[in-house]
């Protein structure tokens, strides 16, 4: 008999939080680049400027919001995806279209649930480049949520939920369903086993696919969440405003996005697989 383990519903959220602790500075730089209308500096220059003006810890501005986002967004999408996948698990491989449909549904749920944390995350990361009289100065993520409710109302917490949800659908398909599909293919060859090298290869490929699929939506989402009341007339206005830079305006911050999402995806799935293999629900199958 060969021991097999399947993931518990909360492993994805824990793994995503662990990954976020390492990749948060890259996420912060991505947000700063996306909220520039005129590209004045690259990611490296921006990092140097932030450290020089604010100190090294400024690269971790908004970390509490990032963790809140992962605990809501990633826990929801991983939980739904894993539970539904296990329910339809059969003796044969699951077709990719079924994986993609489940991932899309899980992403939609996670994207909506995670919108408040995502919005607070964007605001806290962007705060350090605003003039002193415009800074929001949230103490931490929960303080940000409470202040938004008090000052702007509950609906404001879900500003950008449409774009966040659409992005989450694409992200979850790109990450989870493609990761499983690539892993299934690699394990069917004689070159890979269910180990670290396989997990690294699959997660790197999934990170690249997810970045390419989501970057245009990510740029719009960031602008929506960071916009001041009345700055834009609606979603279409934001799209045309971004398009005024040309087609590449929708891919602003692509390299930092991949540099951030690639390691984040790799770390998330490596941690996830370790949780699964060491603490997952035990199943047994004949060798």
N, C-alpha and C positions, 0 to 999 in steps of 0.2 A: 504493500500500500504506500502511496506517495501522499504526503501531507500537502494540502493546498489551503491557502488562506485568502479570504475576500475582505475588502476594506470595510471598516465601520463608517457610518454616515458622516461623522465629524472629522475624519482624517484629512480631507481636502482643505477644510478651513484652518486646521492647525498647521498643516504644511505650508499653506499660503502665507500665514502670519509669520512663520519662521523665515520664509524667503523674503518677505517684505522688509524685515529688519536689516537684511544685507543690501537690498536693491533700492531702498528709499531715496538715497541721494540722486540716483539716476532718474527716478520718477519725478523728483523735484525739478531737475534740469529740463526734462521733457515738457513739463507744464510751462516753465518759463519761456521756452522756445516757441511753444504753440500759441502763447498769448502775445507774442510780438506781432504787430502788423507789418513793421519794416524790420527785416533781418539785419540787426546791427552787430551781432557777434555770434560765434559758434558755441557749442556746448562746453568745450575746454576753456574758452575765454570767460564764459559766464561762471563756470565753477571757480575759477581763480578770483574773479571779481567778488563773488559771494563770500568766499573764505577771507579775502583781504578786508572786505568791509564789515562782515558780520561775524566772522569766526567759523571754525570748522563745524561746530554744532549747528550752525544755520542750515547745513545740508540735510539736517534731520528735522527741519521745521515741518510740522504736520504729521509726524510719525504716529501719534495717537489716532489721528483720523484715518491714516492708512491701515492701521490695525483694525479699527472699527469697520472700515470698508471690507476688509478680508473676512472678518468674523460674520458679516451679514451676507455680502455678495458671494464670496467663494464658498463659504459653508453651505449656502443654499444650493448653488449650482452643482457642486460636487455631490452633495447629499442626494439630490433628486436624480442626478445622472447615475450614480452608483446603485442606488436602490432599484431604479427602474431597469437598469442593465442586468442586475442580478435576478430580477423577477422574470425576465425573458431569456435568461441564459439557458441554452440547450446543449446537447452533446456536440453540435457543430458550431462553427464560428458565426457570430452575429453579422449579418450583412451591413455594409457601411451606411447605406441609406437609413437603416434603423438607428444606428449609432448617432448619425447626424440629426435625425428628427428628435431623438431623446435629448441630445446635447442642446439643440436649439430651444426646446421647451424649458430645459433646466436653466439655460442662459437667460431667457426672458424673465423667469421668476427671480433669479439672482440679481439681474440688472435692476429690476424695479425695487426689490428689497434693499439693495445696496446704494440706491441713489442718494439718500441723505448723507451717508458716510462719504460717498464719492464727492459730493458738492463741498462738504466741509474740508475734505482733503485738498481739493483744488484751491479753495480760498486760503487755507493756511499755508500752503506751499507758495502761493503767489504773493502773500502778504509782505514778504521782506523786500520786494522791489517797488512797493507803493510809497508815496510820500507819507510823512509821519501823520498828517491830518486825515489821511485816507485809510490808514491801517485798521483792520478789524480787531487785531490783538486778542484772538481767542486763546484762552489759557490752555485748553486741550479740546479734544473732539466733543466730549459731552457738553462742555461749556459752549462750544460753537452751536450745537444742536439746540440747546436751551435758548440761547440768544437769538437765533434765527426765528424760533417759534414766537418769542416775545416781541421782537422788533419787526418781523416781516410776515409772520403768520405760518401756520403749518403747511399750506400749499407750496410755500417757497422751498421747503425741504425737498420737494419733488420736482423742482425746476430742472428741466433737462432730462426728465425720466424717459421721454420718448427716445432720444438719441442714446442715452445710457443703456436702455433696454435693447435697442437694436444692435448697439456695439457689443453688448454682452452675449447676444445670440451668436454673432459672428465669432467672437472671442472663444466661446465655449465649444463651438463646432471646430474652430481651428486648433484649439488646444486638446480638448478631451477626446473627441471622436477621431481626429487625425492621429493623436498619440496612440490610442488603442489600435487603430488600423495599421499604423506603421509597425507597432510592436508585434502585432499578430503576424504580419508579413515576415519580419526579421526572425521571429522564433520558428517560422516554418522552414527557414533555411538552415544549413549546417554551420553557419558562421556565428550565430548568436545563441546565447542562453539567457535565461531570466536573471540577469545580473546587472551590475552597475554600468558596464559599457553599453549594454542594450538600452537601459533606461536613459543614459546620457544622450545617445544617438537619437532616440525617439523624441525626447523632449526638446532637443536642439532643433530638429526639423519642425516640430509642432510650434515652437516659438516663432520661427521664421514665417511659417504659413499664417499664424494668427496675427502677427504684426502687419503683414501685407494686406490681409483681409480687413483689418479694423482701423488702420491709420486715418483714412479720410473721415470716418465717423468719430474717431477719437478727437480729432482737431475741432470738429463742430461741437462735440459734447463739452470740451474744455472751455470753448468760448461762451457757450450757453450758460454754464455754471458760474463762470467768472464775471459775467456781464452785470453791470449796475442796472437797477430798475429804470426802464425807459430807454436804455441805450440802443436796443434793437426793437424793431416792430414785430418781429416774429422769427420763426426758424428760417423761412426763406430769405429774410433780410440778412441773417447771419451767413447763410450759404453764399449769397451773392457778394457779401462783404469779403468773405474769404476768397472767393473766386476772382476778385479784383486783382489778386496777386498772380493770377495765371493758374494752370492746372497743378503746379507744384505747391500752390498754397495749401492744398488739402493734404500734402505730405510733409508739412513743416514738422521738424523734430523727428523725422523717420529714423535716422541713425541712432539718436539717443533713445528713441522708443524701442528699437530692436536691441540696442545694447542693454537697455533695462529689462525688456520683456524676455529676451533670450535667457539671461542668467536667472531671472525670476521663474520662468517656466522650468528650466533645468532643476533648480533647487527645489521647487515645489514638488515635481514628480519624483525626484530622488528621495526627498523626505517622505512623500506619500507612499512610495514603494517600500521604504524601510518600516514605516508604521504598519503597512499591510502585512509584510512578511514576518514581523516580530510580534504584533499585537492584534492582527486581524482575526476574523471569525474563522475557526478551523473547519475545513471541509476535508473529506478524504475521497480519493478516487483510486481506482486500480491503476497500477503502473502499466 
